[in-house]
Amino acid sequence: MFKRVTIVQWNRSGGCGGWPVAPGAVWRGLIWALSLTLGAFALLAFWNVVAGGTAGHFAALLTAVYLLAAALGGLAGGNAARRLGWLHGILVGALYGASLFLLALASAAVIPGLLQRLGACIVLGMVGGVAGVNLPVLRRPGRRDGLRRRGM
């Protein structure tokens, strides 16, 4: 059942090969997460304007948006790296959570449970990274590594 699931990939000599982190994959995941968050927040703001400010409170919806963005960002990062999805997902989730944390500090917003949200972003990023490595649907045909192009 779990024959093709990759958690850690080892090289032929038995040790972990090379630098384990692909910075381009981490940035790709972070850009995905921030883009999804920005797009969803823009849609919610538009919905609030169209509804005349009577659309209600968005606290639960905003929480779902940033948690989903952390998971999908980890998925994009793991898919781009094609190896060590858990590590790339953790890095994407940590950077995404830290960026939300810094935005909250900069805006002087009081958000309860901010460190718990950072932990949730890290865990969901890791889960997304493992899923991104293992989902065959997301693999691009003709490319072994998501970051390398042919001829380079």
C-alpha positions in Angstrom: 0.0 0.0 0.0 2.8 2.5 0.9 5.3 1.1 -1.5 5.6 4.2 -3.6 5.3 6.8 -0.8 8.5 8.9 -0.5 9.3 10.4 2.9 13.1 10.6 2.6 15.1 9.9 -0.5 18.6 8.4 -0.2 21.4 8.2 -2.8 23.3 5.1 -3.8 26.1 5.5 -1.2 23.5 5.3 1.6 23.8 8.9 2.8 21.7 11.9 2.1 23.0 13.3 -1.2 24.0 16.9 -1.7 22.4 20.1 -0.2 19.0 18.9 0.9 17.1 22.2 0.4 16.1 23.6 -3.0 15.7 27.3 -2.4 13.7 27.8 -5.6 11.2 25.2 -4.5 10.8 27.0 -1.1 10.3 30.3 -2.8 7.8 28.8 -5.3 5.7 27.4 -2.4 5.9 30.7 -0.5 4.8 32.6 -3.6 1.9 30.2 -4.0 0.8 30.6 -0.4 1.0 34.4 -0.4 -0.7 34.6 -3.8 -3.6 32.4 -2.7 -3.9 34.5 0.5 -3.9 37.8 -1.3 -6.4 36.6 -3.9 -8.8 35.2 -1.3 -8.6 38.3 0.9 -9.2 40.5 -2.2 -12.3 38.4 -3.0 -13.6 38.7 0.6 -13.0 42.4 0.6 -14.9 42.7 -2.7 -17.7 40.6 -1.3 -17.9 42.8 1.8 -18.0 46.0 -0.4 -20.7 44.5 -2.6 -22.8 43.4 0.4 -22.6 46.9 1.8 -20.5 45.9 4.9 -23.2 43.6 6.1 -21.6 40.3 5.0 -20.8 39.4 8.6 -17.7 38.4 10.4 -15.0 36.6 8.4 -12.9 35.2 11.3 -13.5 31.5 10.6 -13.3 32.0 6.8 -10.0 33.9 7.1 -8.5 31.2 9.3 -9.5 28.5 6.7 -8.0 30.6 3.9 -4.6 30.9 5.5 -4.5 27.3 6.7 -5.4 26.1 3.2 -2.8 28.5 1.7 -0.1 27.0 3.9 -1.0 23.5 2.9 -1.2 24.4 -0.8 2.1 26.3 -0.6 3.8 23.3 1.0 2.3 21.1 -1.8 3.7 23.5 -4.5 7.1 23.5 -2.7 7.3 19.8 -2.4 6.2 19.3 -5.9 8.9 21.7 -7.2 11.6 20.0 -5.1 10.6 16.4 -5.9 12.5 15.2 -2.9 12.3 15.8 0.9 8.8 17.2 0.7 8.5 17.3 4.5 11.5 19.6 4.8 10.5 21.9 2.0 6.9 22.0 3.3 8.2 22.9 6.8 10.2 25.7 5.4 7.4 27.0 3.3 5.0 26.8 6.3 7.5 28.5 8.6 8.2 31.4 6.2 4.5 31.8 5.4 3.6 31.8 9.1 6.4 34.2 9.9 5.3 36.6 7.2 1.7 36.5 8.6 3.2 37.1 12.1 5.3 40.1 10.9 2.3 41.5 9.1 0.2 41.3 12.3 3.0 42.9 14.3 3.4 45.7 11.7 -0.3 46.5 11.7 -0.5 46.4 15.5 -3.4 43.9 15.2 -4.2 41.8 18.2 -4.6 38.3 16.9 -5.2 35.7 19.7 -3.2 32.5 19.4 -0.7 33.8 16.8 2.0 31.3 17.8 -0.5 28.4 17.5 -1.4 29.6 14.1 2.3 29.6 13.2 2.6 26.0 14.4 -0.5 25.1 12.3 1.1 26.7 9.2 4.3 24.7 9.8 2.4 21.4 10.2 0.1 21.9 7.3 3.0 23.0 5.1 4.8 19.8 6.0 1.7 17.7 5.1 1.4 19.6 1.8 5.1 19.0 1.0 4.8 15.3 1.5 1.6 15.3 -0.6 3.4 17.4 -3.3 6.2 14.9 -3.7 4.0 11.9 -3.8 1.1 12.9 -6.0 1.8 11.7 -9.5 -0.8 14.0 -11.0 1.3 17.0 -10.3 4.4 15.7 -12.0 5.4 17.5 -15.2 6.0 15.1 -18.2 9.5 15.1 -19.5 11.1 16.7 -16.4 12.8 14.7 -13.7 13.5 17.6 -11.4 10.9 20.4 -11.2 13.6 23.1 -10.9 16.0 22.0 -13.7 15.5 22.5 -17.3 16.8 20.5 -20.1 20.2 21.5 -21.5 21.4 23.1 -18.3 
